[in-house]
Amino acid sequence: MNKQKIAAIAAFFLAIYIGVPWAIAASGRTDFYYTLTSVALLSIASAGVWLTFYIGRINIGQGAYALAGGYVSAILMTQYGLSFWTTLPVAGVFCAVLAVLIGLPILRLRGVYFAMVTLVLTEVMRLTALALPVTQGAKGITSIPLPGELSLFGITLIPDFATLENPKIGFYWMAVTFMVIAYAVLWRIVNSRLGHLCRSLQQNEELASSIGVNTAYLRVIAYSISSFLGGIAGASFIAISQSIYPSSFQVTDSVNFMLNCFLGGLGYVFGPMLGTLMLYFGWDLLFTTGEYQLLIYASLLIALMLALPNGVLSLLDKKKAQP
Amino acid sequence: MEQILVNGLYLGAQYALIALGLTLIFSLMNVLNFAHGQMYVLGGFVTYTVVAQFQLPFIVGLICSAMVLAIVGAMVEKYLFRPVIKKSRREESTMLLAAGIAFFLDAVILLVFGEKQRGVPKIIDGVFNWDFIVIMPYDRILIGCLAILMIAAFILFMQFSRAGRAMRALAQDKVAATLMGVAVDRYAMFGFALGAALAGLVGGLLVTITGINLGMGGPASIKAFMMIMIGGAGVISGAIAGGFILGMMESVGLTVLSEYGDITYLVIFATLMVFLSFRPQGLMGKPWG
């Protein structure tokens, strides 16, 4: 790792932990906390989708796992009185196990078949949430408690969110920290042996398996890591909104997770993060245009795709190639 | 029982027509057209405008909606999909474009036609009643028959016309078709236009019965995806089979499962997952086609 990279990472940390709160305090736009927190959490889910792209599968089913993770966390908190910090890993692991069970059959599909089946999966999860008694159907689960105190050996690591003067900034820091961890893990995976094997799957699955790569096992592993991230994102999201409904994550959200990856660039680990930021902020900023919001947003998407079909981060490549 | 079958046939005929357009576009360009549902809604609104506002006969509305959608489809292919497919490193990138087009059409429909539910007056009144075994309004029978006629016309066109043969060749093997002198670009554009026109026709047919509103696009796309998954993507017979199977399942499910609440689609989805784990390419699809 060279100096330039370390400097860039340090600048990024400074910007998100100190720069953003300072800028918000200076401008007085505290509503940006909620926006940025959402961006951070959604980008975790998008990171999962990106990982499935990395093994050459188009995943439009992340909304299903975000919803499942959210419900697991909500049910454990409201009905069993567990703390948020316990339910978070449980939600993640639940989604990972669910992904293994669902993934074993459906990961045999490829291309658009996999894409369509995952799209349908989102709809299945929504209908399941509507039909099951434990999820309370369309009423959803409301008044979920704020995350409590997390302490280890009597030392308070994270204070109770209810006692915080400004829980918004607490949530922001929590979401950003999760995002940093998720992307660090993703970056580590991509640059490890597992990542190289995943790349071989993306390029040519038959060739990879003929060399002796256990493709079935790898696919399921990558898919369950992806769903783990989706579950974590979903569970954190409902802690902020303090409510969950079957419509909390639906097909549109699943499609958006996928679009985030495309927009940022499929060949870049940090692509989904940038993509989420651009899509979410772009949508929010266009709010002032009223009824033309969707029209301008869609035109911009199409224009971006025409200009940069390989994602926004492919701009960096051109710079490198030119001199 | 007979009633369920007739309902299923009626639903299936419309579904098959939607799936045909989607599968045609997919087989020619390997593009999953996310905007198919929106195209269908647009077709419905065009028919509504022509029939209810300009007071023209229904058949004019149908032709107009097919024409408008064909033009939209051709433009979308020529100016959006073709350049992106040429420049992009991974062919999945077209999905972002397709989703963008879906949003765009949604926005255009919202601005031009508004968000209200629209419908046109019934074409024919009266109800067909066969001894209370099968009860079916006449307009539904007419629409069902029209849909089946169109499917038949489409198959004949694909089998026996020069353009149809060119498109089938393209779907089978793009390189070989190019070498044999098929004008790939022209027929890709023509195929896209034809697929979009089919979506417009279904929209025009359905506006007489269920009416049309902005929110119908997304669910229609999902249903169309399911049909081509059942039948196999990129295969015409598969799309038709998928459409009729889904229509039948929906009709049977709504009757049999009604006492358990609204779980028909949950059951259909679950069945589909199990089915696909045994036969990933659908009923008639090529493996990994």
Interface residues (C-beta under 8 A of the other chain):
Chain A: F53 I58 I102 P105 I106 R108 L109 R110 G111 V112 Y113 A115 M116 V117 L119 V120 L121 E123 V124 L127 T128 L130 A131 V251 T252 V255 M258 L259 F262 L263 L266 G267 E291 Y292 L294 L295 Y297 A298 S299 L301 I302 M305 L306 P309 N310
Chain B: F26 N30 L32 F34 L80 P83 V84 K87 S88 R89 R90 E92 S93 M95 L96 L97 A99 G100 I101 F103 F104 D106 A107 V108 L110 L111 G218 I222 F225 M226 I228 M229 A233 G261 D262 I263 Y265 L266 F269 A270 L272 M273 V274 L276 S277 P280 Q281 G282 W288
